[in-house]
Amino acid sequence: MWFSREIRWCRTSVKQCLCLKRFSLMKGLAFVISLSVLSSVFFAYHLMNFGIVKRHADPPKPLTMCRPDSTLPKNVPHVPKDHSSEASLRLGTRVLLMVETQYSKQGIIISRLLEGLRIEYKIEPTGKNLPTLTHADKGKFAVVIFENYEAYVNMDNWNRQLLDKYCRDYNVGMIGFFPSKDGTIIEEVMGFPLSVQNNLVLQDYKLNHYSDIWRITKPGDVFEGRLQTDYWTVFHTNHTTYEPLSFARVSSDNGEISRTAKSVVPVVYDAGFHDGIRRILYGYGLGFWLHHLMMIDSLSFISHGKLSVGLDRFIQIDIDDIFVGKEGIRMKVEDVVALAETQSRLAKEIDGFHFNLGFSGRYYMHGTAEEDLGDKKLIEYRDKFWWFGHMWRHEQAHKFDQEFLERSMLMNFQFAKENDIHVKFQYAVAPHHSGVYPVHDALYHAWHNVWDIKVTSTEEYPRLYPYWRRRGFIHKGIMVLPRQTCGLFTHTIFMSDYNGGKEELDKNIQGGELFQTFLYSPVSIFMTHLSNYGNDRLALYTFESVVRFIKCWTNLRLRSLPPLQLGLKYFEMFPEERDPIWQNPCDYKRHLLIWSANKTCSRMPKFLVIGPQKTGTTALYTFLGMHPSILSNYNSPETYEEIQFFNGNNYYKGIDWYMEFFPVPVNSTSMFMFEKSATYFDRDLVPMRAHALLPRAKIICILLSPSKRAYSWYQHMRAHEDPTALNYSFHEIITATEMAPRRVRELRSRCLNPGTYAQHLMRWLDYFSPRQATIIRSDSNATVSTENLFIIDGEQLRNDPIHVMHHIQRFLHIDTYFDYSQHLRYDPRKGFFCQVLSDEKNKCLGKGKGRNYPPMEDKSDRILKRYYRKHNIALSKLLHKLNMVVPDWLEEDLRYP
């Protein structure tokens, strides 16, 4: 006991030379130790022996995965099937997922699989009528999936006949899952020449090598042992329409493995000879890893190749924190040699593979003597690997300004130059993902100026979601790719450090999350750390094992590209991800931790005035600015009082740029900041973008007769001397055809499109639910909404703004009531309400507001009434549905025949 106690004391005092002296004196031993000649190598050796560094002489070897099926001929190659056919031309790209409830476990798992494959789907409960199945003589859905196939078997006649007819007419197939039941008796499936047997325990799972279904899945191996899942359902049939897709043996309940047990069929393919509909039926869900592979191929096969996914998987393995790390966890010479040897083996399986090493030069040669030799070995082997720069001191970028970041990077740059490290791939990673997302613009500018960075990666966008929901974006010319984890972290040094030990790590490799990341993600950048490559070398064990497992069970083609080419490949695959979606950092704790301390979400607006244009938004902006508790944004040099952030190129400048337009409120609780951009109302992406950044913001819009609004916009353009408006009459503009000049068509669009109010409101309501809302007019006594959306009658705003502003204050829940009757009055010269400055003086909007222009021609008015009729009907129905008051102008427009 004395020995262990003193060793523990020494562990905590390794930097103190008294440690070994006290150790000697405690036992009265006459040890004379000359500390001046005690080398650091000798000291490190004793630290290891004392248990401070638990060094393995022989780190674990990669798993050998393949277990060939002995019943098959040897060396039988498997060629991935191409499922494409002309039948796919009549099908859409969506899946119809029929579930018992929206929250059923199996339905959620299936939906996640579809999301991982980026396949669009529609969820429908089985107890309701089917959705519309066709459009323009095409089938909307390429595959129909039943989470519980018995729901299809027991479907009511009307829906069953409708669905079966759709499947036959468009050659659409089904995928179904059978739930396990109590008892092991064999039951017939009603209406089919098929029986099922439930509640079985299975072992030794293998695939039908001769099936045409396998594309990504490679048959020929056996997954040996008892399947560690729940009870299974298996299929029995003698009908020629059915083909077994997999086989297994029945195991005993006591867990004993029998090699002579009878063979059963857990998954079966119905070729449609019985009723003309092709089906793949599973006797167990996606809780078994191999069913993920089989399900991907089932979707491809049943959809005639419409839902096929590619075979190429692009892999990059980053090793962060090179030269960083405390003594005892760094790499030694033999670790560096093992890294190079493993890279050579992986390169035989992954075309073009290199480990990608990220370094912080400040910590070079800061380990034990053996670890410093390891650092030197890395430099000696520098040309074997790819390299990228971290920060010089491994700093978190969000804490520093651009000048500091550039100094730090320049020191790392100089270190690379002095040590002949070729950093040539225009790729970098920020320590702790700091500054990448949420975006710290200083980091992006510094990267560009010092390293000419074009590509980075992070696990934080849009959040730390599971691997199948991470996405990429482009900002400041830098491609940000999604980064994945592999279950290894900075503290995962020994096998015993892994949560659950070797058994859990092997599960992760053999069909678990790591394997599924390779399977579902066409591009995977894995994050590992220096410490994972020393000691037990868990990263080498993990990646070599999972690559072997992939080669045993899949036809995936593993490839590596230099980071810049990888970034280009990613956005070639997913061009829709180029545009970022900015989210509020204060809504997510992890993001708040890596967001600059001098930034605050109190500079975000609490409500938006979204337009549309020419409805009175500038007047409303002015009236709101009079309230002592309401603050507007600073003016823009280009767009005056409108920031126009969410609807144009300003969005790509990021939220740092956006927040600079707002003051820091003295009291963020009582002050209400807002912005008004009248172009927001009718732009497709604005509601989604606004909700992502401002999910709790309130929305205010103004509606007036769309005919009047269209004519007002035309006159506005004439007043601003727009050549098209000056050269064409209003009638010519609104009646222009697609053969008209481009500028005429553009002006026609800006006159007409914003007035289709219902379709634009529906887009906003998809993100900002109103629940209980009202539209304000003088004869309305309805209660004002306490929720998100407030619609103002534009005529009422013009004729009685005091009443409108009273209700807006209630809608916003402003405690400090402002009596607008004391601050607004009608100005007969201008023809509208103005701000009161004194008893005899008003402050009105500028000359461009409230201008008089000739009345609209009757023929143009009739055309617009007819054009907007169906849109006004839709608006009226929407307002009734939302329990809102229909304004007078809408009732008048609807009376037009």
Protein Blocks (a to p, Z undefined) as FASTA:
>chain_A
ZZmmmmmmmmmmmmpmklmmmmmmmnopacdddfklmcfklmmmmmmmnomaccdfbdcd
dddfbdcdfkbcehiacddddfbdfklmmpcfbdcdddfbfkbfklmmmmmmmmmnopac
ddddfkbccddfbeehiafbfbdcdfblklmmmpcfklmmmmmmmmmmnopacddddddd
ehjbdcddehiacdddehiacehiaddfkbckbmklcghiacedjddbddddddddfbfk
bccfbdcddddfkopacfkbccddfbdcdehlmnopacdddfbdfkbmklmmmmmmmmmm
mnnommgccfbdcdddddehihiacehiaccfklmmmmmmmmmmmmmmmghiacdddddf
klgoiacfklmmmmmmmmmmmmmpccddddfklpafklpcfklmmmmmmmmmmmmmmnop
acfkopacdehhiokaccdfklmmmmmmmnopabdcdfkbfbdcdfklgccddeehiacd
ddddehiafklmbfklpghijmlmmmmmnopamlmmmmmmmbacddddfklmgmjommmm
mmmmmmmmmmmmmccdcddddfklmmmmmmmmmmmlmpccdddfklpmklmmmgcfkbcf
klpcfbdcebjehiopmmmmmmmmmpmkbccddddfklomanolmlmmklmnojmlmmmm
pccdfblmlpccddddfklmmgmklmmmmmmmmmmbccddddddfklmmmmmmmmmmmno
paklmmpcfklmmmpcfkbcfklmmmmmmmmmmmmmmlmmmmmmmmmcgkiacdddfklc
bdcdfblbccddfklmmmmmmlmmmmmmmmnopabacdfklmgccdfknopacddfbfkb
ccdddfknopacddddfklmmmmmmmmmmmmmmmmmmmmmnopacdfklmmmmmpZZ
